[in-house]
Amino acid sequence: MIRTTDRSGRRILTFPAVHPSDAITPTTLLNTQISLAKEICKYKSKISAANQKNARNAIRLVEVVLLFLEKLRYCQSDLSSSIILSLSELHFIFQKLRFLLEDCTRTDARLWMLMNARSVATYFRLLIRDVAVALDVIPLDLYLSDEAKDLVGFVIGQARKARFEVSLEDDGALNLVVLILDRFEKKVIPDPSDLRRVLEYLGIRRWSECTKEVRFLDEEISFDKTSDNEAALLSNLRGLMIYCRCVLFDAVDNEIDRNIDNRSNCLISSRLNLEDFRCPISLEIMADPVTISTGHTYDRASILKWFREGNPICPNTGEMLETFELLPNLALQRLIRQFCAETGVAIPKLSTRADRDTARTDLVDSPAAKEALKMAADFLTIKLATGVIDERNKAAYEIRLLTKRNIFNRACLVESGSIPYLLNLTSSKDSVLQENAIAAVLNLSKNSEAKAIIVENGGLPMILNVLKGGVTMAVRQHSAAVLFYLSSVDEYRGLIGKTQGAIQALVELIQVGNDSGKKNALVAIIGLLVHPSNHDAVLDTELVLLLVNLVRSSEREGLLIYSFAVLSALAETHVGSMAILRVGALHTVVEFFCSPSMPVKEHCVSLLLALCINGGREVVEVLAKNPALIASLYSILTDGTSRASKKASSLISIFHDFSQKSSSSSIHRPLPREHFIPVW
């Protein structure tokens, strides 16, 4: 059989072709080659942004080769060894040509293909000349018809004299892009007409098409084999596309994409489960899935460890590997992250190397890219300040996108002065505008300087108004997340806690919100509880009973972890422990402590230790008589974190002391008290 290569995750302008197996029959080889040639010919109807003429010429030659292959089907004699060798080489070359045409016709890599126009032209020239070499070994035996012989001769002649050079149009567009980048670097705003000429040449006519280019460039920058020079150029182009998207397009046309995302999420939750995303080696959720040459996928850290231990085979199949190249499975990685976000499962942390690679999208080393993003930030801030309602909405949405994951973009937009205008928009009754504004504020609140700007511009009451009476549940959960980031500053923790109705509004969101809203409210309260003065304000609400009921009814591990984290923080004080014990939570905590989830166990051990310290003999007596609890404590000693192991050890010591005393006597010595902080 012919080995096929899994193209998912293949990086652009790489051609992982393989030769047909030696065991393949001549008939199967010929039929497979005909199918591959027909597949290449289908690219004739697709649009190539650059190297259009070269792509058309290459396809025309393949069409002639296809005619020859069809003639070969009807030859009466068996195929000679020379023809079989030629077909084998053609199959290898045509695979590469198919990959090249696939890249040329991609709708999200048009700018990058233009910038690589010269090397792509060279690829076409080399591949077509390889076709001529492969056909040249065919002996024009008598059993070949004259027409078949003529076809072979024609292709060889055309392939050898074909020039396959960069067109003047491609060269002109490429030079114009270089000129625009030079203007960015010199802090000169480029002429909009030049920007439009580039986009028109590439066929980018809509906001969504521009966004596809940005996403593609992001992925290329984060690829683990991208050189520093290549990453700098990719960053330049990304900055250019972002600037064009912000400045040249008046409307956002991604409603279809949103609907598709919604349908995809439904499909993920209904048809997949966590086991689908586990690495076959480590059995853990894959943080950075990669595919090896056999087509099987593993987590990068696991397969690299496998290779370093001297295993040159595929762990699944036992097949000896010809190459140790790892292809990032970006589609699967996105699927895992969507699934985790929807189901509340903790998103697996990337390895150190992958963290560095992802961070490259944040650290823009090129002056041209930096200036392009600064100019885009200034443009959006002006639109927020002076634009009509639609322009403000689009600007807020752009800021929301740009600041979602990119540290540098946040710094640019904070510096441009966008925050006060965004805060004003949070009072809008337009649900879309309000959501875009509060989501943008949320992303910017992750910036250290932004927190002070939000508070100093009266943002806290505005955010609380959205938390209490936002038009949609989405804006309420965004506002809760903003409070969490503000609570990272000790001064603001106290300020939020003293603000009337703030904590009660978070508790109400836990009561009525969806899972995302509950989670955001819980983490905000965790942040506020770091400030001791907020403990009493939280206990004055019905939060303790609400959380105990939540952990009894919820199946989402994320909600369980955050709920137990809040209870653990409250149990640090005697009053908090008593409030938890009064609602009958002790048996519930013990039940979850025996669950298989280690993060839940670690929060429970902190909570149980605090309840023993503050609850006294009655609590210790109940817990010490539970053999399942003791077994779980010993499991944490060996498998838990150092912090959880220390707390488990303290609990075991308490139970050991208790068992040595008479059950009728009280505990004579006071139980040790220690400063208690929730396990994260």
N, C-alpha and C positions, 0 to 999 in steps of 0.2 A: 504493500500500500504506500501511497504518497503521504509523507509527513506534512501536516499543515501547521501553520503557526497561528497561535491565538493573537489576533490583532488588538484586542482590548488592552489599553494601557501602552501600546506602542508609541514611542516618541516620534514626533514628526521628523521627516528626512532621515529615518533609519529604515533599513530594508532587511529584516531578518529572514531572508529566503533560505530554503533548504533544497538539496538535490533529491530527486525521486529515489526511492529505495531500489537497490539492485534486483530485488526479487519481483519487481513489477513486470507484468506481461507487456509485450509491445503494443497489443491492442488497447489495453487499459491506459498505457502511457500516451498513445496517440489521442484517444478520446478525452483524456484529462487535459492534454495540451490544447485541444480544440475548445474545450469549455473555458479554459483560462484565457485564450485569445478572444473568445466572444465576450467574456467579462470585461476585458480591456476595451473592446470596441464600444461598450455601453457608455464609456466616459466621453464619447463624442458629443453626447447631448448635454453634458454638464459644462458649466461655465468655469473657466480658469481665470483668476484675477491677474496673474502674471504668467509669462511664458505660454501664452495662448497658441501662438503659431507653432512653437516647438511641440506642444502637446498634440495639436492637430496633425502635424507631420508624422509624429511617432505612431499615432493611431492609424493613419493611412497605411503606413508600412505594415503594421500588424494585420490590417484588413487583407493585404495582399498575401501575407504569410498564411492567414486563415484560409484563403482560397487554395493555396498549395496543400495545406493540411487536409482539406476536404478532398482534394484530388487523390492524396495519398491513401485515403480510406478505401478507394476502389481499385487499388493496385492488386493484381492477382497473386503476385509473389509475396513471400514473407519479407518483412522489413529487414534490411541488412544491418549488421552491427554498426556501420558508420551512420546510418540514418537514426538508429536508436540512440547513439551517442549524441547526435545533433539534437534530437528531440529532448533528451535529458538536459542538455545545456540551454536550449530554448526555454524549457520549463523554469529553470533557475532564473534566467534573465527576465522572463515575462513576469515572474513573481515580483521582482524588484521594480519593474516598470509599472505594474499595477499599484504597488505602494506609492510610487512617485506620483502617479496620476491621482491617486486618492488624496495625497497631500495638496496637490495643485488645485483641486476642486473643493477643498474644505471651505465651509462658510464661516469659520471662526479664526482662520489663520491667514487671511488674505494679505495683511500688512507684513507679516513675517515672511511669507513666500515672496513678496515683492523685494524685501530687503535681501533675500537669498537668491534673487533672480539669476545672478551670474553663476553661482554654484549649481543651481537647478538646471540651467542650460548645459552645463558641463555634464551633469548626470545623464541628461537625455542623449547627448552626443556619445558618451561612452557606452551606454546601454545599447543604442542602435548599432554602433560599430561592433559590439559583442554579438549582436544578432547576425551581422554579416559573417563574422568569424565562425559562428555555430553552423550557419548554412553552407559555408565554404567547404566543410568536410564531407558534404553529401556527394557521393559519386553519381554522376548523372547516368545511371545504368539504363540499359535499353528498355526495361519494363516501365520506366517513367515516361509519361506522355510528353509530347513536344510542348504542350501548354504548361505542364508542371515544370519542365525544365526552364521555360521562358520566365515563369513566375519566380523561380529561385534566382535566376540571373538578374532579373529586374530588381529584386529586393537587395541583393548583394551590391549592385551598382549604386542604387539610390542611398543605401545606408553608408557607403563609403564616401560619397560626395556631399551628403547632407551637412550643412554648416552648423545648425543648431546653436545660434548665437542669441545674445540678449537683444531684443528689439529696441528700436530707438524710443518707442513709447514707454517701455518698461524702464529704460535707462533714464529717461526724463523724469518719470514719476519718482523713481528712487532718489535721484539727485534733489528733487523738490523736498522730499522727506528729510534728507540730510540738511538742507538749507533751513527748514523749519526748526529742526532740533538745534541747529547752531544759534538760531534767534532766541530760542528758549534759554540756552546756556548763557547768552549775553544779556539776559533779562529784558529782551525786546518782545513785546506782544506780537505774535505772528499775524499776518494779514488773513482775515477770514476767508478771502477768496482763494488763497493758496490751500487752506485746509479743505475747502469744499472741492477743489480740483483733485486733491489726493483721494478723498472719500469717493468722489464720483468715479474716478478711474478704477478704484477697487470694488465698486458696486455696493458700497455701504451707504444706504439711503434712509435707514431708520435707526432710532435709538437702540432698539433691541439688537440690531446687527453690530452696532458699535460695542455694546455690552459683551457680546460673544467674543469679540476680539480681546477685550480687557481680561475676561476670564481665561482665555487661552494663554495669554501672556503671563498671567499669574501662575498658571500651572507650569509653564516652561521655566519660569524663574525658580520655582521651588524644586525642580527636578534635580536629583542628587548628583548628576554628572555635568551640570551646567558650569562652564568656566566663569571666572570673574568677569572677563571681558564680554562674554556673551550675556551674562546676567545684567551688566551695565547697559548694553544695547537694548535688551528686553525691557528693562526699567524705563529707558528713554521712550520706547514705543508705547509702553503702557501709559506713561504720563501724557503722551500725545493723544492717545485714544480717549483717555479720561477727559482731557481738556476739550476735545472735539465733542464728546458726548454732552458735556455740561453747557457748552457755548452755542453749538450749531443746531441742536434739536430742541424744539419747543414743547414736544409732547413725549410722554413715556408710553410705549406701546407694548407693554409686557403683560397685559391681562391674560392672554392665552397661556403664557409661561406660568403665571400664578395658578391658573386652573389645573394645568398639567401637574404642577408640584403638589397641589392638594390631592389630585387623584393618585399620584404616586405614593403619597403618605398613607392613604387608605389601603393601597395595595400592599405596602410594606407591613402595616400592622396586622392585616388580615391573613396574609399568606406566608409570612416568614416568621421565624422565631430565632432566639439568641443562638441556638446551636448551629445555625447556618453560617455564623460569622466567627466560629472558633478556629484557631490555627490547628492543623492536624498534629503538630509537634507539641506545642505547649498546652493545647486545649483551652487557651485564654482567648478573649475577644481580640481580634487583630487590630492593632493601632495603625500599622503601616503595611497593608497587604501588598505582596509582590508575587509575580508569576515567573516561574523558572522555565527552562526550555522544554520541559515535558508538558507544559500547559497547566500544571498544578500550582495552587496559590498557597502561600504561607505568610506568616508575619515576618517582616524583615529581620528583626532581632533573632528570632528562632532559627531561621534558615541559615543566617550567617554563622551562628554558633554551631549549627550542624556541620557546615563546611569547615569551620576552623578546627573541629574535632577530627578532621581527616576523613569525612564521608563524602565521596565524589558521586553519590547516587541520589536519585529522587526518593525521599522518604516514603512516598505513597506507592510507587511502582517498583522500586529497586532498580530502575533503569540507569545505566551509566550515563553521566551527563557529558555532553560534548563541550558545553560552555557553562560558566557559572554566572552568566549575566542575569541580573534581576530587573524585570520590567515592572514599574509601579502600576498596580491595578487601581487606577484613580476612580473608575466607576464603582468598584466594590467599596472603596474607602468612603465615597460619598453616601453610598447606600447604608453602610454601617452607621455613619454619623446621623443620617436621617432617622434610622430606626431607633438609635439611642435617644435622640432628642424627643421622638414621639412617645417612646415607652417609658422614659424616665430613667433608663439605665445609664450609669456613669460612662461617659465617653472615654475610651482607653487613651492613655497618655502616650504620645509619640516618643520614640527613642531620642537620645541626645542628639544624634546626627540629624534625624528628621526634624527635631525642634529647630536646629540651626538652619536647616534648609527652608523650613516654613518661615522663619524669621527674616529670610532674605527679602520677602515681599514687603516687610516693614522698613528695612534699612536700605534706603535709596542712596547709592553711592555716586550716582551721576548728577552733575550740576544741572543738566538739561531736564532730567526728570524732576528734580527738586523744584526748579523754577516753574515747570509746567503745572505741578500740583499746587504750588503757592498761587499762581495766577488763577487756576480753577477755583481755589478757595475764596479768593478775593471777589471773583465774578459771582459766585453763589451768595456770598454775604451781601453784596450790592443788590442782588435780586430779592433777598429776604427783606431788605430795608425799603426798597423803592418799587418793587414789582407789583403787578396786579395779582389777584388771588391765585390764578393758575400758575403764574411764574413763581410765587412763593411756595406753592405746594410742590412744584417740581424741584425747586432748590432744596427744600427740606428733605425730599426723597433722595436726591443725589447725595446730600450730606449723610443721610442715614446709611446709604450703601457704602460710601467711601470710608466711613469711620467704623464700620462693623468689626473689622479685624485688623485694620492697618494703623499702627502707632503713629507713623509719620503724618498720615492724613489727618489724624486727630489733632496733632500739634499745629498743623497748618490752619485748620479751621478754628481752633481756639485763638490762635494769634490773629486771625483775620477779623475777629470780633463777632462771630456768628451767634454766640450763646444768648445774648439778650434778646435778639430778634426771634430765635427759636422759642425761648421761654414765653414770649408774648403770644406766639401762635398756639401754645398749648391750651389757651382759653377758647379756641375756636370751637364752634358747634358742628363744624364739618368733620365727620368721623375720620375721613382719610387724611385731611390736613392735620388734625389733632394727633393721630397716630404717627404720622411721619415726623412731626415736630418732637413729640415726647420720645420716640425711638432714637432720633438724632441726639437729643439731650442725654439719653441713657448712654449711648456710645461715647459721647464726649466726656461724660462724667468719669470715665475710666482714666482720663488724663489728670495728672496730679494738679496742674494749674487750674483746670476747669472747675474743680470742686469749689474753690474760693470764689471764682467768678459767678458760679450759679448762686451761691448763698448771698454774696454781696449785691447781686442784682435782684434781690427779692424773689429768688427762684423757689425757696422752700415752701412758702404758702401756695405758690402756683402749682407745684408738684403735688402737694397735699390735696388741693382742689381736684386735680385729675384723679388721684387715688380714691377720693370719696365719691366723685360724681362724673367720672369719665364717660364719654359717649358709648364706648365699647369696653368689653372685658379686657381686650388686648391692651388698651391704653392704661388701664388700671394696673395691670401686671407690669407694664414698662415702668410706671411711676414707682412701684414698690422696689424694682431693681435699682432705680436711681437713688432711693433712700439707702439701699444697701451700700452703694459705692460712696455716698456721702458719709455714711457711718464709719468708714475707714479712718476718718479724722476724728480724734477724741473730742475736740471742741464741738463738732457737729453732732456727735452721738448724744451729748447732753442737750444740745439745742433742739434736736428732733424730739427727744424724750419729753422735754418741757412744753413742746408745742401742743396745744390742746387738740385732742382728737386724733393725733398722729398714730399712736400705738393702737387705739381702738379701730382705726381704719384698716390697719394691717391685719388685725384679728378678724375683722369682717370679711376681708378678702380671702383669708384662709377658710372661712366658713362657706362662702358662696362662689369662690373662684374656681376655674378649671385647674387641672394639675399644674400647669405652668404658673398660673397666678398664685396657687398655694405655695409652690416652691419659692417664688420670688419674695412673697411675704415672709416666709419662714427664714430665709437667709437674711432678710432685712432685720428681723427681730433678733437673730443671732448676733448680728453686728451691733445692735443697740444694747444688748445685754452685756457686752464687754464693759460698758460704763455701769458701775454698781448702782448709781442712782436710778437707773431705769428698771431694776428688778421689781420694786414695789408697784410701779405703774403697770407692768405687764401682769403681775399677780392680781391686780385689781380687776382685770378683765376675766372673761370665762375661758381664757386660752388653755389652761391646764386640762380641763375636762374636754375641751374641743380636740386637743392633741391626742389624748388617750383614746377617744372615740375614733379619731382619724387613723391611728396605727392599728386599731382593731379591725377597721373596714378596708384599709388600703392594701393593694397588692403591688404597688410601685415601690421598688427598693429605694429610689431617690427620695420619695416623700417620707418613707420610714426613717431614713438616715437623718434628714433634716429635722423631723419631728423629735427624734430622740436627742439630737444635738441641743434643741431648745430646752427640752426637759432636763437634760444634764446641766445646762447652764443655770437653770432656775433652782435645781437641787443643791447648788453650791451653798445656799443660805439655809438656815434652819427653817425659816418661814416657807421658803420654796419647797423644801423636802416635805414639810407637813401638808402643804397644799396638794402635792402629788400623792401622798399616802391617803389623804382624805377621800380622794375620788376612786380609791381601790385600784391603783395602777400597778401595785407591786407584782401581782401574779401575771399581769400583762407583760411587764418588763422581763420577768423570768422566762416566760414563754418565748419571747423573741430572742432572748439571750441564747436559747438553745437552737436557734435557726441556723441554717448553713451559711448565711451571709456574714462574712468576716467584718465588713464595715459596720453592720448593724450590731454585731457582737461587741465591737470595740466601744461604741457609744453606750451600749447597755452596761458594760462593766464599769464605765465611769459613773453612770447613773446609780447603779447598785451600790458602789462604794460610797457615794455621797449620801444615799439614803441610810446606809448603815451608820455612818458617822453622825448624821443629824437625827436619825430616827431612834437610835439606841437599841436596847436589848430586845425589844419586841420584834424589830425588823430582822436583827441578826438571828434570832431563834427560828423564825420562819424560813429564812434562807439556808441556814446551816443544815437543816433537815432534808434538803432537796438534793438527792444524789445526782440527778441530771445536771443541776447547776454546777456542782463540784467538778463533774467531768468536763463541762464546757470551760470552766476556769483553767483546768490543766491544759486543755487544747490551746487556749490563748497563750499560755506560757511558752509553748513551742512554736506556734504558727502566727501569733499576733505581732503587732509592732512593738517596739521597745517600750513605748508609752503605755500601751494596753497591757503588756506583760507585767509591767511594774504595778499597775492597778490591780490586775488579777492576783499577783503575789500578795498585795496588801489585803485583799479580801480573804484569800486562803489563810493568811495569818490570823485575821479576826475570827474566822470560823474555827481554826485550830485552838485558839485561846478559849473560845466559848465552849468547845467540846470537852475541855479539861476541867471545867468548873461544874458545879452542881447545877442542874437545870432549874432548881428552885431558888438559886441565889442570883443576885444581880451582878452585872459586870462591875468589878471593883475599880478597875483602872479606866480612865477615860479613853475612848477610842481615839486614835491619831487623827488629827485634822490636817488637811493639806489643801493648798490652793488648787482650785478646780477650774480647769478650762476645757471646753468641749473638744473632743477629738475630731480632727478634720481629715 
